[in-house]
Amino acid sequence: MGFPCNQFGSQEPGTNAEILEFATSRYGITFPMFAKIEVNGDGAAPLYRFLREAQPNPDGTTEIPWNFTKFLVDREGKVVRRYQPKVTPEQIGDELAKLR
């Protein structure tokens, strides 16, 4: 699932429809794309407050450092792991397969 956020270098300034069109045409995404949210600060969406607290950064901080931070969540809603932005979905494949 994708959650656009404009808190990182103002890279998502468009409307939800524009962001979806860009991601689909440029990157061929097939996963659900949700409305733009905030992931850090006082206005952070409750989902991201939950994810950040459940799986802090390696240094113990909880803030999302950059776009494309990923979280692996099992079927029961337990946050299994946090992945830094440069980790690709393909690199997570083996861990994802274990949860099926």
Beta strands, then each sheet from edge to edge (+ up, - down):
strand 1: 70-73
strand 2: 79-83
sheet 1: 1+ 2-
end
